[in-house]
Amino acid sequence: MVSSELLPEIKPEEQPPTNNPNNKEKTDDTVTSDTLPKTGESSSIPYYITGIAAVIIGLFFRRKGNKTS
């Protein structure tokens, strides 16, 4: 059996605030549905343009390769 003299005393860590409705603490950082933060989502149009350009270039090289054979 391990003696309690050999083990260091462990203090519990403070828990970060949660959005739990049962939490009795009141915080000033309440977020409502009217003030949601921006997630940084960007437009996907450049990816579509790049994909279409890659398909067109691939078709161009495929036709050029078929003509030389």
NUVOMI-135284 format. One line per 3 residues: for each residue z, y, x of N, C-alpha, C. Coordinates in nm, 4 decimals, decimal comma. Each point is the difference from the previous one (the first is absolute). Example, Ala and Ser with C-alpha at 12.3 -4.5 7.8 and 13.67 -1.06 7.14 Angstrom:
0,7800 -0,5690 1,3190 0,0000 0,1190 -0,0890 0,0000 0,1200 0,0900 | -0,0720 0,1050 -0,0350 0,0060 0,1190 0,0820 0,0730 0,1090 -0,0770
REM end
This chain:
0,0000 -0,1166 0,0841 0,0000 0,1166 -0,0841 0,0000 0,1237 0,0892 | -0,0781 0,1023 -0,0391 -0,0139 0,1219 0,0783 0,1110 0,0963 -0,0382 | 0,0630 0,0534 0,0991 0,1083 0,0952 -0,0231 -0,0580 0,1351 -0,0371
0,0674 0,0722 -0,0882 -0,0481 0,1320 -0,0414 0,0146 0,1021 0,1113 | 0,0741 -0,0326 0,1052 0,0148 0,0906 0,1132 -0,1280 0,0060 0,0829 | -0,0812 -0,1045 -0,0028 -0,1217 -0,0044 0,0796 -0,1175 0,0700 -0,0675
0,0038 0,0124 -0,1290 -0,1104 0,0599 -0,0739 0,0222 0,1496 -0,0175 | -0,1058 0,0814 0,0175 0,0156 0,1444 -0,0209 0,0108 0,0305 -0,1494 | 0,0642 0,1095 -0,0283 0,0135 0,0410 -0,1399 -0,1318 0,0616 -0,0453
-0,0532 -0,0477 -0,1091 -0,1282 0,0470 -0,0508 0,0250 0,0907 -0,1201 | -0,0539 0,1221 0,0099 0,0129 0,0948 -0,1101 -0,1276 -0,0066 -0,0838 | 0,0109 0,0046 -0,1302 -0,1208 -0,0048 -0,0842 -0,0836 0,1266 0,0174
-0,1309 -0,0200 0,0001 -0,0913 0,1130 0,0138 -0,0144 0,0707 -0,1333 | -0,0283 0,1295 0,0067 -0,0231 0,0756 -0,1229 -0,1364 -0,0386 -0,0556 | -0,0065 -0,0189 -0,1287 -0,1241 -0,0368 -0,0653 -0,0770 0,1271 -0,0365
-0,1333 0,0001 0,0168 -0,0790 0,1162 -0,0400 0,0002 0,0128 -0,1521 | -0,0197 0,1199 -0,0512 -0,0016 0,0173 -0,1452 -0,1185 -0,0742 -0,0626 | 0,0205 -0,0538 -0,1170 -0,1046 -0,0737 -0,0698 -0,0302 0,0677 -0,1323
-0,1065 -0,0436 -0,0632 -0,0363 0,0525 -0,1318 0,0549 -0,0890 -0,1101 | 0,1040 -0,0735 0,0298 0,0620 -0,0895 -0,0952 0,0673 0,0822 -0,1103 | -0,0327 -0,0229 -0,1287 0,0628 0,0784 -0,1073 0,1502 -0,0256 -0,0116
0,0482 -0,1112 0,0537 0,1427 -0,0296 -0,0053 0,0778 0,0716 0,1095 | -0,0720 0,0656 0,0900 0,0633 0,0717 0,1097 0,0698 0,1236 -0,0564 | 0,1274 0,0142 0,0277 0,0790 0,1104 -0,0561 -0,0162 0,1289 0,0789
-0,0494 -0,0088 0,1245 -0,0162 0,1199 0,0811 -0,1169 0,0825 -0,0502 | 0,0150 0,1305 0,0017 -0,1069 0,0898 -0,0420 -0,0635 0,0590 0,1244 | -0,1307 -0,0106 0,0133 -0,0683 0,0553 0,1158 -0,0927 0,1111 -0,0448
-0,0317 0,0891 0,0923 -0,0911 0,1106 -0,0291 -0,1457 -0,0410 0,0188 | -0,0242 -0,1183 0,0557 -0,1340 -0,0460 0,0305 -0,0614 -0,0800 -0,1147 | 0,0280 0,0380 -0,1231 -0,0556 -0,0740 -0,1126 -0,1481 0,0313 -0,0127
-0,0795 -0,1017 -0,0230 -0,1446 0,0144 -0,0135 -0,0363 -0,0352 -0,1428 | -0,0662 0,0912 -0,0657 -0,0439 -0,0250 -0,1366 -0,1479 -0,0334 0,0014 | -0,0509 -0,0459 -0,1111 -0,1411 -0,0350 -0,0075 -0,0897 0,1224 0,0105
0,0543 0,1199 -0,0205 -0,0789 0,1214 0,0119 -0,0178 0,0428 0,1451 | 0,0886 -0,0423 0,0886 -0,0054 0,0441 0,1393 -0,0070 -0,1179 0,0956 | -0,0906 -0,0923 -0,0236 -0,0145 -0,1139 0,0895 -0,0628 0,0447 0,1318
0,0420 -0,0571 0,1116 -0,0561 0,0400 0,1286 -0,1408 -0,0544 0,0179 | -0,0767 0,0667 0,0831 -0,1346 -0,0466 0,0307 0,0106 -0,1184 0,0940 | -0,0822 -0,1021 -0,0225 0,0074 -0,1206 0,0817 -0,0979 0,0019 0,1159
-0,0846 0,1005 0,0085 -0,0946 0,0078 0,1102 -0,1256 -0,0809 -0,0234 | -0,0249 -0,0388 -0,1225 -0,1191 -0,0774 -0,0297 -0,1223 0,0894 0,0164 | -0,0972 -0,0481 0,0767 -0,1194 0,0795 0,0238 -0,1173 -0,0555 -0,0798
-0,1075 0,0740 -0,0010 -0,1190 -0,0385 -0,0740 -0,0680 -0,1181 0,0687 | -0,0586 -0,0889 -0,0783 -0,0685 -0,1164 0,0563 -0,1510 0,0208 0,0084 | -0,0480 0,1187 -0,0337 -0,1444 0,0272 0,0026 -0,0586 -0,0165 0,1402
0,0667 0,0457 0,1078 -0,0590 -0,0233 0,1331 -0,0196 -0,1484 0,0313 | 0,0867 -0,0867 -0,0483 -0,0167 -0,1431 0,0223 -0,1219 -0,0533 -0,0761 | -0,0227 0,0482 -0,1213 -0,1177 -0,0411 -0,0765 -0,1281 0,0453 0,0696
-0,0009 0,1239 0,0481 -0,1190 0,0528 0,0675 -0,0280 -0,0794 0,1272 | 0,1039 -0,0306 0,0768 -0,0168 -0,0785 0,1222 -0,0524 -0,1394 -0,0318 | 0,0502 -0,0622 -0,1043 -0,0466 -0,1329 -0,0388 -0,1444 -0,0005 -0,0446
-0,0376 0,0981 -0,0805 -0,1393 0,0095 -0,0465 -0,0929 0,0251 0,1178 | 0,0419 0,0870 0,0939 -0,0820 0,0269 0,1183 -0,0153 -0,1266 0,0843 | 0,1049 -0,0792 0,0126 -0,0088 -0,1238 0,0773 -0,0963 -0,0988 -0,0656
0,0017 -0,0083 -0,1323 -0,0922 -0,0895 -0,0713 -0,1439 0,0464 0,0192 | -0,0239 0,1298 -0,0108 -0,1366 0,0534 0,0166 -0,0497 -0,0251 0,1419 | 0,0842 0,0240 0,0997 -0,0395 -0,0251 0,1391 -0,0262 -0,1486 0,0213
0,0831 -0,0868 -0,0580 -0,0207 -0,1443 0,0121 -0,1312 -0,0436 -0,0626 | -0,0320 0,0529 -0,1181 -0,1280 -0,0338 -0,0638 -0,1176 0,0513 0,0814 | 0,0149 0,1191 0,0583 -0,1067 0,0567 0,0827 -0,0279 -0,0898 0,1200
0,1051 -0,0422 0,0716 -0,0204 -0,0865 0,1164 -0,0500 -0,1381 -0,0399 | 0,0376 -0,0476 -0,1174 -0,0474 -0,1315 -0,0458 -0,1504 0,0051 -0,0265 | -0,0460 0,1074 -0,0666 -0,1440 0,0134 -0,0266 -0,0776 0,0173 0,1290
0,0568 0,0784 0,0919 -0,0684 0,0240 0,1273 -0,0100 -0,1310 0,0785 | 0,1031 -0,0828 -0,0063 -0,0026 -0,1287 0,0702 -0,0991 -0,0968 -0,0609 | -0,0176 0,0038 -0,1326 -0,0945 -0,0903 -0,0678 -0,1441 0,0399 0,0299
-0,0299 0,1274 0,0205 -0,1358 0,0456 0,0258 -0,0466 -0,0386 0,1398 | 0,0918 -0,0030 0,0973 -0,0400 -0,0332 0,1371 -0,0191 -0,1488 0,0221 | 0,0480 -0,0846 -0,0863 -0,0133 -0,1441 0,0175 -0,1366 -0,0499 -0,0403
REM end
